[in-house]
Amino acid sequence: MVYYEGSINKAVKKGALPKDIFKRFNNVFISLDTTHDLGLFDVKRLKTSDERSYYRLRKGKLRAIFYIENDDYYVISIAKREEVYQKWE
């Protein structure tokens, strides 16, 4: 299952994150949820803490930050490269 943080849903509703870009990322996360193979896309492990490991998914100039818990994907942020890491930290 794929879960999106409330701020992502609000950004799509307000138009700050275009729907076509959201759909593109959503399709990727559905594929990841189905196959559980991070090697299919440009995914890189970012940071690991005792609690969880964070990953980034790259699609062009955009990035999605997410983590995996109990085979579920939790997407924290989707934004341009310059912005996504500042929002996430």
N, C-alpha and C positions, 0 to 999 in steps of 0.2 A: 504494500500500500504506500502511496505517496501523500505526504502531508505538507502543506505550505503554511508558513507563518502568516499571521493576520496582516502584517504590513504588506506582504506580496499581494494578497487578495485585494486590499484597499488600493494599492497602486494600479492594479489592473482595472478596477472599477472607476477610478478617477482618470485613467488614461495616461498616467505617468509611465506605466509599463505597457507598451502596445500589446494587444491581444494576440497578434500573430507571433510575436516573440515569445510570449507566455506559452502559446500552443506548441511552439517548436521545442522549448525546454520540457514541457509536459510530456510530449511524445518520447523524448529521450528518457525521462524518468520512468515512464511506463515500460519502455524496453528494458531498462535496467532492473525494474521490479520483476519483469517476466523472466529474464535470463540470469540475473545476479552476476553478470560478467562486466566488471568495471573496465576491462580492456577493450570493449567495443567502441568506447568514446574517449575523448581527451579528458581523462579524469586523473587527478593528482592528489595524493595525500598531503595535507597541509600541516596539521598540528595534532599531536596525540596527547591527551591528558589521561589521568587515571580513569576518568569517567567514560570518555568517548574519543573517537578519531574523527577529524573533520576532513572534508574533501572539497575540491573545487572542480567544476565542470566547465570547460571552455567551449563556447560556440562563437567563433569570430571574435569580436571585440567585447563580447559579453561574458560574464562569469556567473555561475551559481555556486553558492556555498551550501553544503549539506553535510549531514551525518547519518549513519546507519545504526539503527537500534532494533533488535529483534526482527531482522529482515524487512523493516520498514524504512523508508527514506523520508527524512525530515529536512525540507529546504528552508534555509534561514534567510537567504538573500539572493536576488537576481538583479544585477546592475552592470554598468560599464566597468571595465577593468580599473579605471582610475578611482571609481567610487566604491566598488564592492568591498575592498579590503578595509577602507576607512569605516564603513558602516558596520562591518563585522567585528572589528576590534573593540 
